[in-house]
Amino acid sequence: MPPELQARNQSGTHVLQGDLASLSASLREFIESSANLCQPDALHICDGSDEENRTILTLLQEQGVIKKLDKYKNCWLARTDPRDVARVESKTVIVTREQRDTVPSPRGGGVSQLGRWMSPEEFDKAANLRFPGCMKGRIMYVIPYSMGPVGSPLSKIGVELTDSPYVVASMRIMTRMGKAALSALGNGEFVRCLHSVGCPLPLKKPLVNNWPCNPDLTLIAHIPDQRKIVSFGSGYGGNSLLGKKCFALRIASRIAKEEGWLAEHMLILGITDPAGLKKYFAAAFPSACGKTNLAMLNPSLPGWKVECVGDDIAWMKFDKEGNLRAINPENGFFGVAPGTSTKTNPNAMETICQNTIFTNVAETSDGGVHWEGMDEKLPKGVTLTSWKNKPWTPDDGEPCAHPNSRFCTPAGQCPIIDPQWESPEGVPIEAIIFGGRRPQGVPLVYEAFSWSHGVFVGAAMRSEATAAAEHKGKLIMHDPFAMRPFFGYNFGQYLSHWLSMEQRPNAKLPKIFHVNWFRKSSSGQFLWPGYGENIRVLEWMFRRISGEAAAMPSAVGYVPANGALNVSGLRETVDLHELFNISTEFWTQEVEDIRAYFNREINDDLPIEMERQLELLEQRVRQLELLE
């Protein structure tokens, strides 16, 4: 090692790259105290350079963690230990002094569905069991990163310490990482993120797929009072890329509450009509409900254009003129691979052909990737290796790619990335869309009657469970604001925070809509063609905002008036009556389910306005019954 790299910190750890002495006192203290605790062999302060990235990828390749995909430019495949494949909600906690600061107290006791609380004492005990010496034999990487464009007044800085080079390579894609973020931090505040795969060297037992993890001791903890995230045992996804859900939603939502803005699980898209008028929408859907597909929509209507600002997270704040401005705090897409195809999302397929890390997808024998729903026939003679690293055929009876397999790819590569996607002041949001996967009962689209009704619509969201978490099957789950696993504080207080936006001086509140692309007929067929045809629904919203499209009130909200939804030129006949039918029986049950959920899960923390909105919905459904 060259002499200039022989610098050591106070704990005697080698500093392989970077200068500890040049860092702020608070950052240096965080690094050195963490190094003393975790005892890595060396420190590496990341600069985010191309050279560093090549070195990290080479190291991962040598360790057998990733494999080069020769079919594409600078693309890689990782296969994880099968025990480390998704977010682990059961082991993801918020640490506060009082439990009620984290979650409402469920009526009748039991475990809250709106987050998991851990006391500071329990956390200290859990951390002391896991972290001492956990990085022995490994390098501790210091990742300074910006959530949002570097220097934007809407952005925040984080620093993640990790012993996983896979995390370094992925965070370089997902955030603005390195020297620029470090410069922007200066002596300012930052979110402290500590991550370890929990596998000190030498190993006590062999790795599966060369993937270091410790699933028996996995814990992902958030300490909002200290602006700190501590993650142990998992090397994958939102458990280890701590800028993602941990910072961008759980910690940021708490910061947003204190500072008067919104940190949300929402895509952001720009939509331009044939006359050149442009509007920006934000939309919240649970995972695997078409969020990335909508963010990168390829419109079927001539003259309409959709451009992508972000596919997963929106930070939104009212400016001095009262406009709700939004940034995408991320720098990349961490998208679900299965179901992504040239039919469902051609722009995503074009985005991922270079500089992408794929995880837990299948590998083709000619150096490419494959997954369920890709809709591409393999060339003759090309075979598949499954995500479990075994030869695979369709007769195997299990998917070739894990249902939560992912692509991690730079957002700037998207062919329809919005010109303003890195605008420091953010883009003006004129509509907020909620949605979910509801096979029955819920119409294609409706508009909330008011802001507070829109907040109720978000609070009452339900959807089929997805593969992004541990849940199995097609259970219809409550997923308010598509934030159920991501709230950083008590959901009742979160609702009050959203309701308070109406009291902001000069606030130009966006219209709120609800969509359901997934309604099925009695024979089990989808009633709406979806994908590029969803532009027809966005067009109606666009024209509603401009005061041009007709609507009529229904029990659930304003729905398109007869002829207001443009269905001309659709290749298939759509039964609009069935698509918009509002069944008294279905909605009577829906009211009861929402009431039971509110009573059980939010209990005494439910804002009175939410009770009022539920009563108003019930009254409208009863009136519907009288009319039948």
Number of C-alpha atoms within 10 A of each C-alpha: 6 6 6 9 13 13 17 15 19 11 12 14 20 18 22 20 19 17 14 20 9 9 17 15 12 12 20 15 13 16 25 19 14 17 26 16 16 23 24 24 16 22 27 20 21 21 22 22 13 10 9 15 18 13 14 18 21 15 15 19 16 11 12 14 20 25 20 18 22 12 15 16 13 15 24 25 24 23 26 26 22 14 12 21 25 21 22 20 19 14 15 22 23 26 27 21 14 12 17 15 18 25 26 24 21 19 16 10 9 10 13 16 18 25 23 20 24 20 15 15 12 11 21 12 11 14 16 11 11 18 21 15 17 22 26 20 17 21 23 31 25 23 27 32 31 29 26 27 24 24 16 17 11 21 17 23 24 24 26 26 27 30 29 25 21 23 23 25 21 22 26 25 24 25 26 23 26 20 18 16 25 23 13 17 23 13 13 10 13 19 21 22 27 26 28 27 24 26 23 19 13 9 10 8 7 9 14 14 16 16 25 23 24 20 18 9 15 23 25 25 26 26 21 22 12 12 18 21 24 24 27 26 25 31 31 22 23 19 29 30 24 26 27 22 24 27 30 25 25 25 27 24 25 24 19 19 18 10 10 17 23 24 26 26 25 27 25 31 26 26 22 17 17 11 8 11 10 14 19 22 26 29 28 28 29 28 23 22 21 25 23 26 23 26 28 30 27 23 19 16 20 8 11 19 19 24 24 28 34 28 28 29 25 28 27 24 23 22 15 10 10 15 19 23 20 29 29 29 28 28 24 26 24 26 23 22 28 22 18 22 20 15 15 23 22 16 24 27 16 14 20 23 16 17 17 25 25 26 25 27 30 28 25 19 15 15 17 19 24 22 26 18 14 18 14 11 8 13 9 6 7 12 15 23 19 24 26 19 16 12 14 19 14 9 7 9 8 11 18 26 23 25 21 22 25 22 23 25 27 23 24 19 17 21 15 22 22 19 12 15 25 21 16 17 17 25 24 23 24 20 21 22 27 25 30 30 26 21 21 17 20 27 24 24 24 25 26 21 16 15 17 21 23 25 22 23 26 24 24 21 25 24 23 21 23 21 18 20 16 13 14 10 9 11 12 15 16 21 23 26 28 25 24 19 23 22 29 32 26 20 25 22 19 21 22 18 17 17 19 12 18 15 8 12 11 13 16 18 19 20 20 26 23 25 22 24 25 24 22 18 15 11 6 10 11 16 20 21 15 18 19 18 18 20 23 20 19 21 20 21 26 24 14 18 15 10 9 12 17 16 19 13 14 18 19 22 22 17 23 24 12 11 11 17 20 15 16 10 9 13 9 9 12 14 12 15 9 17 23 18 13 19 19 19 11 13 21 15 12 17 17 13 14 17 16 14 17 22 17 19 25 23 17 15 20 19 16 11 16 22 15 14 17 21 14 15 21 19 13 18 23 15 13 16 13 9 7 7
